């Protein structure tokens, strides 16, 4: 599927014409077909599959690079990615357990009496 899906997508672009007035419709369908085939077969990692439009849309002239990158690379998305990476690092080095143990040492294991 790694080689068959791009070949079929190329054949769609060359021989199919879904909207006679707008070639971008056919190109977008071919890219969506490629993504669906790679997503289902997991021929490449899913993160790579998700980033295919960032490369192919400007390369094939569907959308300019500035427009597509503004949709993909939003500051909020990078905020979430940074948070996820920090949480993975904390879990990898057991920092979450160290913090929990320090809190237990500091406050004790039984509920406080007021």
N, C-alpha and C positions, 0 to 999 in steps of 0.2 A: 504494500500500500504506500510505502515511502516514495516509490517511483511512479506507480500507476496513477495516483491521484493528481500529481502535477501534470502528467501527460494528458489525462482526461480534461483537466482545467484548460490546458493549452488548446486542446481540440475544440472545447466549447467556445473559447475566445475567437478562434480562427473560423470555425464553420457555423456557429449559431448566431442568430441575430434576433434577440428577444424583443427589442424595440427598434424598429428600423431608423427612427430619427435620433436615437441616443445610444451610442455604443457603450457608454458607461454602465448601462443596465446589464448588459451581457458580461462585462468585465467583473462587475460586482457579484453577479451570480456565480461566475467561475471561481472567484476568490472564496465565496461562501461555501461552494461545493468542496473546494480544497480544504478549508477549515473543518467542515463537517466530517469529511473522510478521515482526516488526521486525528480529529477529536475522538471519533468513534473507535478507530483502530489503535489509537495511542501510538502511532508510528514515531512521533516526536513528543517531547514533554508538553503538557497542556499549556504551560506558560509560553512556550515558543509558538504554539498554535494560536494563542490569543493575541500575540503581537504581529501576526502575519499582515493584517491591514495597515499597520504603521509603515511597513516596508513596501508592500505591493501597491497600495492606493496611490502614493505619490509617484512610484516607479512607472505605473501604467497610466497615469494621468487622470485618475478618477477624481481625486481631491489633492490639493497642494499639501505639502508637508506641515506647514504651520497650522492649518485647520485640523488635520487629523491628530497631530501631537497635542494640540490644546485639549482635545477630547480625552486622550489617553493619559497624558501626564499632567493632571490637575494637582494643585498643591495639597488638597485634602487627601487625595489618594496616596501621595508621598508621606503625609502625616501618618496614615494608617500603616503603610509599609514599614515606616520607621518604628512604630509601636510594636508591630508584629516581630520585627527583627530583634528588638530589645527583649521582648518576652521569650523568644526562642533562645536567646543568649542566656537569659536568667535561668531558664529551665535546663539548659545544657550544663551549666556550671553549678546547679543546685542552689542558686542564690535565693530562690523563693523559700526553700527549706531553712536556710540560714536566717533569713529575716523572720520567719515564723518562730524558730527556736529562740532567737533573741527577744522577741516579744513575749514568749512564754517565760523566759528567764526573768525578764524585767517585771512583768505583771503577775506571774504565777499561773497555776493551772486551775484554781478554783475561782468561782465568781466572788467578786468583792462584796463585803458587807458594809452597808451605809448606815 
